[in-house]
Amino acid sequence: MTTRNNPTNWLAIIQGNTHQRRGWFQGSRLISQEILPSGSTVEWSGEIWGLSVAGTLPGRRITTADIPLQDMYPGLGADRALGLWAALHLWGSPVLLVDAGTALTFTAGVEGRFVGGAILAGWQSQAKALHELTQSLPLATPRDPIPSRWARDTLSAIDSGLTYGLRAVVQDFIQAWRQLYPHSQVVITGGDGERLGRGLGRLCPDLLLEGISLFRAQQIANLR
């Protein structure tokens, strides 16, 4: 079996606000991955391609300016741009990308063009805000299985409120988008993607890693 130590492999890194996701590839095939705290030291001497929301990374860093999408606004995050480009490439147009991470983002595209989207605080960001802005509420973390909507203890009540509340937001945005584009694909990614989007669209937890791989392959092809 090919291991991550094989010098022919290469490493993709996504540096987020709270976590760093690493994926080892053999060509275009993802062979293993791990999640570490954001900013973790990278001890890899081989080829690296990265996407950073916060902080620096070694190797080839992909920026928003690199992504071949039309009509992007200044300041659009590279993670949203790459995710949308990859979703359009993999599943066609139109597409709505829902990324449920530290921020819950909606990014919509049609025929290689960024249409628009929205950003709000994600599950754990809202839980942290409740904890820090009140005197009595504990810091909640997502639980499995998802608790009853009608919780009978404080932590479960926070979990219920955030989970069902944010799922309702996701459903509303999907419904509004499909009023414009009834046959659109909906792609859901991010650490809380399954929790907030299960049954609402196509779950693709490795979308950004696959996006880095697609972008790398395109760059290599352009050099030939």
Number of C-alpha atoms within 10 A of each C-alpha: 4 10 13 18 12 10 12 13 20 22 24 27 26 24 25 19 16 13 17 21 21 19 22 22 22 17 13 15 12 18 15 13 16 10 14 13 13 18 17 13 11 11 7 14 12 13 14 18 20 21 27 21 17 14 11 12 19 15 16 13 17 18 16 19 13 12 17 13 18 13 11 17 10 8 7 11 16 18 21 22 24 27 25 30 26 23 27 23 14 13 14 16 19 22 25 28 26 30 28 27 21 20 17 22 20 22 20 25 25 18 15 17 18 19 16 13 15 11 11 15 16 20 26 20 15 18 21 15 13 17 15 13 9 9 8 10 16 15 15 20 14 19 13 7 7 13 19 12 14 10 14 10 8 13 18 20 17 23 23 20 18 20 23 18 14 21 18 14 15 20 16 12 17 22 13 11 18 17 11 9 16 12 12 20 20 21 26 26 23 23 15 21 22 18 20 28 25 13 9 15 19 18 18 16 18 15 21 25 27 23 23 25 23 18 20 18 13 11 11 10 9 8 6 5
